[in-house]
Amino acid sequence: MGNLYHNKCLFKMNILILFCLIFSPVHGLNLTPIVNLTSGPIQGKVTEYASIDVYQFLGISYTKSPVGKLRLQLPVKPDSWTEVKSVTDFGPACLQPMNPVLNIPYTGKTSEDCLYLKIYVTESTFNNSSERLRPVLFWIHGGAFTFGYGNEGNTEGIPMVPLHDVVLVTMNYRLNAFGFIYFGANEPRIPPNIGFQDQLFALKWVHENIHMFGGLFKRAILESGTVYTDHDVDTLITDSWKLYNKTSCSKSEDVLECMQNLTANEIMQAMILNIDDWGKTETERVEFCLKQWDYIYPHVTHAMGKLNLNHVTKDVLREDN
C-alpha cells in the first residue's frame, strides 16, 4: 500500500512538472538570447509575424525609478546588475489623468515608476548585428505631455519591424506635473522640462546600447512634430503654483521636500479639472489642450544637439548612414 501511494504521488508530481513546463510563460523556446547592456544582462521574448521571428525586449529600465528623492529631479542612470533581468512584459505607463478630449480614462497599469523603453527587432537583424546594422526608429508618443504611453499603437511591434527591416524603440517619459511642473527662480532645485530630459536620456541610452540589438544610431532625422513654437514660461510657472496651492504643501516653505513627500495620488488629484472646464464639445477641448500646452514644446534641434550625434537632418537618410 505504501509503495502504491508513493507511486501515485510521483505520478501526480510528474504531471505537475510537465504542466508547468508546457504552460510556463518563460519556456526556453520563447526567450531571446541574453543581451549584455552597459548596465547589466537582459532577456526578452520571441513572437512571430508572417513566419518571421521578432524579438521583443519590453520594460527595460533606462533610469533609476523617479520616486522619493528622485521625484521632480533629472533622470539618473540605473544601478548596475549582474543577474539576468527578464524583460518580457511591458512596464507601466506614467501617471496620467483622464483624457478630456476622448473623455475616457486610461485603463492600463500606471505608476510613478514608469521610465521604461521597449525594443523590437527581427531575429535575423539581431543575429547579424556584427555584420550589418539596421536603421533605428525611435518613437516618442504624443498626448500633449499629459497622456499617452510607449506601447500605444504598437503593442506587438509588428508588422513594421519585419516588413521594413528596422529596429523599433519606444519609451515612456514623465508627464503632466510629474514631468513639466516648474516654479521658476523661487524653487531652483526643480529643473524645467523634466519630461524632455527623460526623452534625451532615453536617446542617449539607445546611442550607447542599440548596436547590441543590430541597430545603427549615428545620425538622426526629425520625422514629425513641431520644432519651434512659443515658449510661455510665465504661464507654466503660474499654473505650477496653482497646482501646488491645491495640495497640502500650500503652506510649506520647502517646496521640493514637501512635493517629494506627497503621495502621487494627491498630486494627481490636484491636476483634476472638471470636464466642462475643457469645453463642452470635442473641438473646444482640443482647442483648450493646444492653448494650455503650446508653451512647453521643445526646441528639438537644440535638444538633439546635446546628444553629440554627428548630424541632425530633415533629409532622407542616405544609404551610408
N, C-alpha and C positions, 0 to 999 in steps of 0.2 A: 504493500500500500504506500509506503514511504517513497519508494522509487517511482511509482506511478504519479504521485503528487509532485515529486521533483521534476519529472519529465514534462508534466503539464505546465509547470512554471517556466521551464526553459523554453517550451514551445511558444507560450504567450510572450515571453521576453523577446524571442527571435522575431515574432510578428511585429512587436512594438518597434524594435530597432529597424526592421525593414520599412515599416510605415514612415518612420522619421527620415530615413534616407531618401525615400521616394518623394515625400512632400515637403522636405526642408527647403526654405527659400534660398539657402546658401549652398545648395548642392553644387559640387565641384564643376559640373558641366555648364553651369550658368554664370560662372565667375570669370572675370578678366584676369590676365596676368597682373602681377603686382607692379605698381609704379612707384619708384623711389623719388619722391619730391624733395625739394631742398629742405623741407621741414620734417619729412618722415614718409613711410610707405603707406600706400592706399591700394584698395582693390574694389573694382566696380562689378557690374553685371553685364551679361550679354543678352541682347534681343535680336530679332531678325526682321528684315523687311525685304520682300521680293527675293528671298533666298540669299540675302547679304547680311552677314553678321554685323551688328552695330554695338560698339562698346559704350556703355553709359557709366559715367562717374558722377554720381549725384551727391549733393550735400557735402562738398569739400569746403572746409572752413579756411577762409583766406585771411582772417584776422582773429585776434582774441575776441571772446564774447564781449560785446559792448554794454555790459551791465555794471551796476555798482559804481565804483570809482572811474570806470571807463565810459559811463553814460555821458553824452554830450562832450566827448573828447575825440580827438583824431584817432583813426584806426591804428592798431598796434599789431605787429607780427605775432602769429600764434607761437606758443612754446613748441619746441621740437618733441617728437615722439619716436619710439623705436619699434613698437609692435604694430602690425598691420591694421590699419583702420578700414572698416567696411564702409563704403560709400555707395550703397545700393538703394538708398531711399532719399527722396527729396528732403532738404531741410525746410523748416517752417518759413512762411512768408513773414515779412516785417509787420509790426503792429500797424493797423490802419482802421479808420472809422468806416462807416457805411459810405458807399459811393453814391453821392447825391444826384449825379446825372442819371445813373441807371436805377437809383432808388432801391438798391439791393445790397445786403451785407456780403462780405467775403466769407464763405462757408468753410474754407480750408483751415488748416492749423496755422496759427500765428504766434509769434514770440518776439521778445526784445532780442533774444539770441538768434539772429536771423542772417548773419553775414556769411552766406554760403554761395558757392558757384557750382555750375554743372558743366560737364564736358561730354560731347557726343562725337564719336569718331568711328569709322569703319575698321573692321579687323585688318584689312589689307593695308590701309594707311598707317595704322598703329604698328604693324609688323614690319613695314618698310621705312620706318622713321629714320633709320640710319642712312638710307639711300636717297629718299625723296621726301621733302617736306611739303605739306599742302597749305593753302590759304586758310586763315582763321577768320571766322565770322563772330565778332564779339557783339552780342545783342544786349542792349540796356533797355529794360521795359519802360513804358510810359506810365501815365497816371497822374499828371500834374504834381509830381513829387509828393503825393498824398496817398495814392493807392497803387496796387499792382504787385507783381511778383515775378521772379525769374523763370519759372517754368510755365508761365502763361502762354497758351497758344502752341507750345511745342513740348508737351509732356513726354513724348517719346523721342524727340529729336529726329524724327523721320517724317516724310521721306527726303528731306533736304540733304542730310548728310550722305546717304549712299548714292543719291541721284546726281548730286552736284560735286561730290568728292571734296568736301570742305570739312574743317574741324569747327564744330559749333560750340561756343561758350556762352552761357547765360549766367546772370548773377542777381543777387538781391543787394539793395543798399538801403540805408536808413531813410525813412520817410517822415513827412509832416513835422511835428515838433521834435521828434527824436533825431531828425536829420537836418532840420533847417531853422530851428529856433536860434535867435541871435539878439543879444541885449545891448550890443554896441559897447561903447567905452565904459559904461557903468559895470560891466562884467566881462573884462578882457580874457578871463580864463576859459570862456566858452567861445570857441572859434566859429566863424561863419561857414555856411555851406558844408557841413559835415557829410551830408549825403553825397556831394560831389567828390569829397575826399575819399569816401568809400569806393566810388567808381574808379578813381585814379589808382587806388591801392590794388583793386582787382586787376586793372590793366597791367600794373607792374608785376603782379603775381603771374599773370599769363605770359608776360615778356620773359620771365625767369624760368618758367616751367613747361610751357606748351610744347617745346621741342620734344619732350619725353613722350608726347602723345602723337607725334607726327605732324605737328603744326609749325608753320613759319610765322613769326610775329616780328617783322623787321621794320616794315613801314605801315602806314595807315591811310585809309580812305574814309572820309566822313560821308556816310551814305544817306543820312536823313537827319531831320531835326533842325532846330533853329540855332544859328551860330551867334547872332547878335540880337538882343532886344534891350529895352530899358531895364535898368537895374536900380529899383527904388529901395534903397537900404533903409530909409527913414520909415517907410510903410512896414517893412519887415520888423524893425525894432519896435514900433508901436504895437503891432499885432502880437509880438512875443511877450511884451509886458502885459497886454490884456490877458493872454493865456495864463501867465504867471500869477496874476492877481485873482484868477478864478480858483487857484489851488490853496491848500493850507499853508503854502510858503509866503503868502501875500505880505505878511508882517515880518518875515525873516530878513535879516541884514546880510546873510551869507547866501547869495543866490545859488551858486554852484553846489555847495554842500547840501542845501535843502532840496534842490531839484534831483540830486543824485540819491537822496534818501526817500523820495516819494515812491509810492507804488506806481508801476506802469499804468495800472488801471486809473489812478487819479489823474494822471496826465492825459490819458485817453478821454476821460470824462470832461476835462476842461476844453478839449477840442471839439466836442459835440455841439453842433448847431441845430436849431430847429430846421427841418427840411424846407419850410417855407422861406427861411432866410436866404436860401439859394435860388429862389424863384418858383413861380407856380408851374411853369412849363419846362420841358426838356431844353428848349432853346435858351430860356432865361438862365437855367442852371449852368449850361455850357458857358454862356457869356460871363456869369459870375465867377466860374473857375478860372477863365482866362484873365479876368481882371485881377483876381486875388493872387495869381501865381506868375504873372508876367515878369515880376521883378526879380525872380530868382533863377532865370535861365543863365547858364554859364557862358563865358567867352570860351567856346570849345577849343579854338585853335591855341589859345594861351595855355589852357589846361593840358592839352595833348603834348605841348612843347615840354612840359615838365617831365615827360617820360624819357627824354633824351633819345627819342627814336631818330633814325636818320632822316626821315622825311614825312611830312604830312601833306596829303594832296587830295583834291576832289576829282582828279582824273582817274581813268580806268587803270586798274593795277596791271603793270606790264609783266610779261612772262618772266623776266629775270628777277622779279620780286619774290 
